[in-house]
Amino acid sequence: MQAGEYRLEVTSNGEGGHGVSTQVDFYVSGKGSLAWDYSNEFKMDLVPDREVYNADGVAKILLKALTHKSYNLINNNEKMEFLGDRVLGLVMAKKLLEIYPNEKEGILDKKFASLVNKKTCLQIAKKINLDKCILTLDIKKKKNKIGDKVVSDCCEALIGSIYLDKGFNSVEKFILELWSENIKDSVITQIDAKTKLQEFSLKRFKKLPIYKLISNTGPRHKPLFKVGVKLFNTKLFISEGRSKKDAEQNAAILCLDENLEL
């Protein structure tokens, strides 16, 4: 990442069709220091005496969220990503229950999976040009090399950093604005993912998907099934569900998300 200023601006339509803009301003010095500021309620004040900032008022918590382990083996965003993944999941689960209070759990699971998977996080990250602000390094080639997974993980780490600094209400507003179009699209989420995956596999590989029951745990009245599915020459995609059928559907969704663009 080169020194300079980066402005990440997301514009969405508010009430009455007026544009609502959320900005994230990054400044990166030649030494890799980074500060940020996002407008309105998302504004982060750089206060030097706060624990999350260094003596120069640089937001260390954000710098860590944007640092891949290839750049710094110790102070990187892996744990921040772990937190952000859970925060994103909580916000989306809460929102889906608000939108679909009478929907069945199995259908909510499918809508949820489509909103929080790596492909969607990558889409959101690129929407705000987050890939331009990630600190990463290919040691062999001595240059930046940013893959899709790194960008997607960084999106989750960014969410984790906002939660730690500003709390749940602020990060919820941040997520719901960036994911607004995806949430609207959840209304038309494809329900029968197994059928769609079967059609894709037959068309592309002339073979049926292979499903494998990995485990069946939990009490008899509330079992938890773990199922994997793979296509010809792909890895095994694993997911869970309260029934074997739901677990297969969820695994099919994961498989489709990664393979439809092949």
C-alpha positions, 0 to 999 in steps of 0.5 A: 500500500502506497503513501497517500490519501484514500477516500472510500465513499458509498452512496445509497438512496435514502428516504425520498430518493436523496443520496446518502453518502458514507465516507471512509477517509484513510491516510497512509504515511510512508511508514505504514501509519494509517488514520481514518474518519467516517462521516456522521455517526460513523465518525471516529475521532482521533484522540491521542490519549485513548488506548487504541491510538498511538502518540500521533493519534493514529488508529492502531485498531484500524491499522491492525484490521487492515494488516494481513499476516504476510505483512506482520506475523504478530500484529495482524487481522486474524483475530479481528476477522474472527470477531467481525465474522460473528458480529456480521452474523449477529447483525444479519440474523437480527435483521432477517428475523425483523424482515421475515418474522414468520419464515421457517428456520430452514429458509432463514438459514439459506438467506443468512448464508447468502448474506454472510458468505465470503463471496458477498464480503468480497463484493462489499469490500470491492464496493468500497475499494477496501482492497486498496487499503490492505497491508500485505506482502508476497515475501518471495516476490517482495511486492503486494499480492492481494487475493480475493480471500484476503480482501474478504477476510479484511472486510470482516476484520474491518467490521470487528474494528468498528465494533471494538471502537464504537460498539454494536449500534454503530457497526450495525448501521455501518453493516446495514447500509453497505449490505442494503442491496443484498438484504433486498435481494434476499427476498428472491433467494433461490430456495432449492440449491440442491436442484440448481447445483445438480443442473450446474454439475451435469451441464459443466461436468456431466456428473452428479454432485456427491453428498457425504454425511460427516456427522450427526450430533446433538440430542434426538429432539434437536439433532445437528447434521454436518454434510459435505458436497463436492463436484468433479475436481472440487474440494468438499464444501461442508455445512450444517443443518437441523435436518440432513436435508437442510444440511445438504441445501446449505452445503449446496449453497456454499458450493454454488457460491464458489463455483458458479463463476468457474 
